[in-house]
Amino acid sequence: MSLGQQLAPHLPFLRRYARALTGSQSEGDHYVRATLEAIVAAPDEFPREVDPRLGLYRTFQAIWGSTNVEERDSFNAPESDNEAIARARLARIAPLSRQALLLTAMEGFTTEDAGYLIATAPDEVDRLVTDALGEIEKQTRARVLIIEDEPIIAMDIEAIVRDQGHDVTGVAVTRDEAVALALEDRPGLVLADIQLADDSSGIDAVKDILAEFRVPVIFITAFPERLLTGERPEPTFLITKPFQRSTVKAAISQALFFDEATVPTN
C-alpha cells in the first residue's frame, strides 16, 4: 500500500483538527495542503517509525509550528478576524495548551502520542490540557442553543454546557423550531445535530439562522468524513457521534475561543 493510500483515511480528521486550531475552514485546509505538499516533496522524511496517522499529524505540527510562529508572512495573507480574536486570547493562554487539548480531547490521541506530536512529556500534556480548559472557560461564557432530536443526547449535551458555566436558551428538535428559538432569543453558540426529528436538516436550520445573524456553530454527526472533504463550504467545528464529554467541552471551548463577543477587554 502506498503512503498516499495509508494517509487518505486520516485526512478528514486532520482537517477537523486544523480547522479547530485555526478557527477557519480555509485557514485550516491551507495548513493541511501545506502538510501534504511537504510530504510529497520529501517522502523520505515522513516519520516511518510510527503509524501513518501519527506521522501525518507530526508533519502537520512541524508545518504549523514553523509557519505560525516564524514564517506567517510567507503565506502572504492578511490577518483574519479569527486570527485577531485569537491574538487577543493568546495573550492569556499558550498555543501549546490548546494543541494539547485538541489532540487529546477532540482527536483522541493518548497523552503519550500527544506528547510525541508536540514534543512534550506525557505528564506535561496533562497539565497543558488542564490549563487550557481552565483558562478558556474563564474567558468564554455564552448562551447556547441546542438542536438535537434525541432526548437523552440533548439532556447530556445540556448538562455538559451548563457544567462549563454556560446558559441554554432552548432545545429544538426540528429545523423550524430551531430557527424560531434562535430568533426569539439569540444564542451566542449553536450546537446542531445533522439529522432532525421530522427528517429536516440541522445544516439547513443553521443556514437559516446565519442568514439572520452571526453565531459560532458546532455540528454533531455520526459520519464526519462526509462533511470534511475540503471540497465545499463545510463546518469548522464538528463532533463525532458517539461522543465523549471531553470532546464536546473541547469543541465548545474552541468555538468560543474565536468568537469576538467573548474576547476579554482587560
C-alpha positions as CSV (number, residue, x, y, z in Angstrom):
1,M,0.0,0.0,0.0
2,S,1.4,3.4,-1.0
3,L,1.9,6.2,1.6
4,G,-0.9,8.2,0.0
5,Q,-3.3,5.3,0.4
6,Q,-2.2,4.9,4.1
7,L,-2.8,8.6,4.8
8,A,-6.1,9.1,2.9
9,P,-8.4,7.8,5.6
10,H,-6.9,10.2,8.1
11,L,-7.2,13.4,6.1
12,P,-10.8,14.3,7.1
13,F,-9.8,14.2,10.7
14,L,-6.6,16.2,10.2
15,R,-8.8,18.8,8.5
16,R,-11.0,18.8,11.6
17,Y,-8.0,19.4,13.9
18,A,-6.6,22.1,11.6
19,R,-9.9,23.9,11.4
20,A,-10.5,23.8,15.1
21,L,-6.9,25.0,15.8
22,T,-7.3,28.0,13.4
23,G,-11.0,28.6,13.8
24,S,-11.4,28.6,10.0
25,Q,-12.1,26.1,7.2
26,S,-10.0,27.9,4.7
27,E,-7.0,28.5,7.0
28,G,-7.2,25.0,8.4
29,D,-7.3,23.5,5.0
30,H,-4.4,25.7,3.9
31,Y,-2.2,24.1,6.5
32,V,-3.4,20.6,5.6
33,R,-2.4,21.3,1.9
34,A,0.9,22.6,3.0
35,T,1.4,19.4,5.0
36,L,0.6,17.2,2.1
37,E,2.9,19.3,-0.2
38,A,5.7,18.8,2.3
39,I,5.2,15.0,2.3
40,V,5.1,14.8,-1.5
41,A,8.2,17.0,-1.8
42,A,10.2,14.9,0.7
43,P,8.6,11.4,1.2
44,D,11.8,10.0,2.7
45,E,11.5,12.5,5.6
46,F,8.0,11.2,6.6
47,P,8.1,9.6,10.1
48,R,8.2,5.8,9.4
49,E,8.8,4.7,13.0
50,V,5.2,5.4,14.0
51,D,1.8,4.6,12.5
52,P,0.7,6.7,9.4
53,R,-1.9,8.8,11.3
54,L,0.7,9.8,14.0
55,G,3.2,10.6,11.3
56,L,0.7,12.7,9.4
57,Y,-0.1,14.8,12.4
58,R,3.5,15.1,13.3
59,T,4.2,16.5,9.9
60,F,1.3,18.9,10.3
61,Q,2.6,20.0,13.7
62,A,6.0,20.8,12.1
63,I,4.4,22.9,9.4
64,W,2.1,24.6,11.9
65,G,4.9,25.3,14.3
66,S,7.2,26.9,11.7
67,T,4.7,28.9,9.8
68,N,2.5,30.0,12.6
69,V,5.4,31.3,14.7
70,E,8.3,32.1,12.4
71,E,7.1,32.2,8.8
72,R,3.5,33.6,8.9
73,D,4.3,36.2,6.3
74,S,5.2,33.6,3.8
75,F,1.5,32.9,3.2
76,N,1.0,36.5,2.0
77,A,-2.4,36.7,3.7
78,P,-3.6,39.5,5.9
79,E,-4.6,38.7,9.4
80,S,-8.2,37.3,9.5
81,D,-10.8,38.2,12.1
82,N,-10.3,34.9,13.7
83,E,-6.6,35.4,13.9
84,A,-7.1,38.9,15.5
85,I,-9.5,37.4,18.0
86,A,-7.1,34.5,18.7
87,R,-4.3,37.0,19.2
88,A,-6.3,38.8,21.9
89,R,-6.8,35.5,23.7
90,L,-3.4,34.1,23.2
91,A,-2.0,36.8,25.4
92,R,-3.7,34.8,28.2
93,I,-3.3,31.3,27.0
94,A,-0.4,29.4,25.4
95,P,-1.0,27.9,21.9
96,L,0.7,24.7,23.1
97,S,-2.0,24.2,25.7
98,R,-4.7,24.4,23.0
99,Q,-2.9,22.0,20.8
100,A,-2.7,19.5,23.7
101,L,-6.4,19.9,24.4
102,L,-7.5,19.4,20.8
103,L,-5.1,16.4,20.2
104,T,-6.3,14.5,23.3
105,A,-10.0,15.6,23.7
106,M,-11.0,16.0,20.1
107,E,-8.7,13.8,18.1
108,G,-8.5,11.0,20.7
109,F,-4.7,10.7,20.9
110,T,-3.2,9.3,24.1
111,T,-1.2,11.7,26.3
112,E,1.9,9.8,25.1
113,D,1.0,10.3,21.4
114,A,0.1,13.9,22.0
115,G,3.4,14.3,23.8
116,Y,5.2,12.9,20.7
117,L,3.3,15.3,18.4
118,I,4.1,18.4,20.4
119,A,7.5,17.2,21.7
120,T,6.3,17.3,25.4
121,A,6.4,14.7,28.2
122,P,3.0,13.0,28.9
123,D,2.6,14.4,32.3
124,E,3.2,17.9,30.9
125,V,0.5,17.2,28.3
126,D,-2.0,16.5,31.2
127,R,-1.0,19.8,32.8
128,L,-1.4,21.7,29.5
129,V,-4.9,20.3,28.9
130,T,-6.0,21.3,32.4
131,D,-4.5,24.8,32.0
132,A,-6.2,25.2,28.6
133,L,-9.7,24.2,29.8
134,G,-9.4,26.3,32.8
135,E,-8.2,29.5,31.0
136,I,-10.6,29.2,28.1
137,E,-13.6,28.6,30.4
138,K,-12.7,31.7,32.4
139,Q,-12.5,33.7,29.2
140,T,-15.6,32.4,27.5
141,R,-19.2,32.5,28.6
142,A,-22.1,32.0,26.2
143,R,-25.8,31.3,25.9
144,V,-26.2,28.1,23.9
145,L,-29.0,26.8,21.6
146,I,-29.1,23.0,21.2
147,I,-30.6,21.5,18.1
148,E,-31.0,17.8,18.8
149,D,-33.9,15.4,18.4
150,E,-32.7,12.6,20.6
151,P,-33.9,13.5,24.2
152,I,-31.2,11.6,26.0
153,I,-28.4,13.1,23.9
154,A,-30.0,16.6,24.2
155,M,-30.0,16.2,28.0
156,D,-26.4,15.1,28.0
157,I,-25.3,18.0,25.9
158,E,-27.3,20.4,28.1
159,A,-25.6,19.1,31.2
160,I,-22.2,19.5,29.6
161,V,-23.0,23.0,28.5
162,R,-24.2,24.0,32.0
163,D,-21.2,22.3,33.6
164,Q,-19.0,24.7,31.7
165,G,-20.8,27.7,33.1
166,H,-22.9,28.5,30.0
167,D,-26.7,29.0,29.8
168,V,-29.0,27.1,27.5
169,T,-31.5,29.3,25.5
170,G,-33.5,26.2,24.4
171,V,-33.5,22.8,22.8
172,A,-35.0,22.4,19.3
173,V,-35.9,19.1,17.6
174,T,-36.8,20.4,14.1
175,R,-35.5,23.0,11.7
176,D,-38.4,25.4,12.1
177,E,-38.3,25.2,15.9
178,A,-34.6,25.8,15.9
179,V,-34.9,29.0,13.7
180,A,-37.9,30.2,15.8
181,L,-35.9,29.7,19.1
182,A,-32.8,31.4,17.7
183,L,-34.7,34.5,16.5
184,E,-36.7,34.7,19.8
185,D,-33.6,34.6,22.0
186,R,-30.4,35.0,20.1
187,P,-27.7,32.5,21.3
188,G,-24.0,33.0,21.4
189,L,-23.3,29.4,20.3
190,V,-25.3,26.8,18.4
191,L,-24.8,23.0,18.8
192,A,-26.6,21.3,16.0
193,D,-27.3,17.7,15.1
194,I,-27.4,17.0,11.3
195,Q,-30.5,14.8,11.1
196,L,-33.6,16.1,12.9
197,A,-36.9,14.6,14.1
198,D,-39.0,15.5,11.1
199,D,-36.3,14.5,8.6
200,S,-35.3,18.1,8.3
201,S,-31.7,19.1,8.4
202,G,-29.7,20.8,11.1
203,I,-27.5,22.2,8.4
204,D,-30.5,23.9,6.8
205,A,-31.6,25.2,10.2
206,V,-28.1,26.7,10.8
207,K,-28.1,28.3,7.3
208,D,-31.4,30.0,8.1
209,I,-30.1,31.2,11.5
210,L,-26.8,32.5,10.0
211,A,-28.8,34.4,7.4
212,E,-30.2,36.5,10.3
213,F,-27.1,36.9,12.5
214,R,-23.6,35.7,13.0
215,V,-23.0,33.0,15.6
216,P,-20.4,30.2,16.0
217,V,-21.8,26.7,15.3
218,I,-20.7,23.2,16.2
219,F,-22.2,20.3,14.2
220,I,-22.8,16.8,15.5
221,T,-22.8,13.8,13.2
222,A,-22.1,10.1,13.1
223,F,-20.4,10.5,9.7
224,P,-17.8,13.3,10.0
225,E,-15.8,12.2,6.9
226,R,-18.8,13.2,4.7
227,L,-18.5,16.8,5.9
228,L,-14.7,17.1,5.9
229,T,-13.8,16.5,2.2
230,G,-12.3,20.0,1.7
231,E,-14.3,20.4,-1.5
232,R,-17.1,22.8,-0.4
233,P,-18.1,25.1,2.4
234,E,-18.0,22.8,5.4
235,P,-18.3,23.1,9.2
236,T,-15.3,24.5,11.1
237,F,-16.3,22.7,14.3
238,L,-17.5,19.1,14.2
239,I,-18.3,16.5,16.9
240,T,-18.4,12.8,16.0
241,K,-21.2,10.6,17.4
242,P,-21.0,8.8,19.8
243,F,-19.1,11.5,21.6
244,Q,-17.2,11.8,24.8
245,R,-18.0,14.6,27.2
246,S,-14.4,15.9,26.9
247,T,-14.8,16.1,23.2
248,V,-17.9,18.3,23.5
249,K,-16.2,20.5,26.1
250,A,-13.1,20.9,23.8
251,A,-15.2,21.8,20.8
252,I,-17.3,24.4,22.8
253,S,-14.1,25.9,24.2
254,Q,-12.5,26.2,20.7
255,A,-15.7,27.6,19.0
256,L,-15.9,30.3,21.7
257,F,-12.2,30.9,21.6
258,F,-12.6,32.5,18.2
259,D,-15.9,34.4,19.0
260,E,-15.4,38.1,19.2
261,A,-18.3,38.5,21.6
262,T,-16.4,36.9,24.4
263,V,-13.0,38.4,23.8
264,P,-11.6,39.7,27.1
265,T,-11.4,43.5,27.4
266,N,-8.7,43.8,30.1
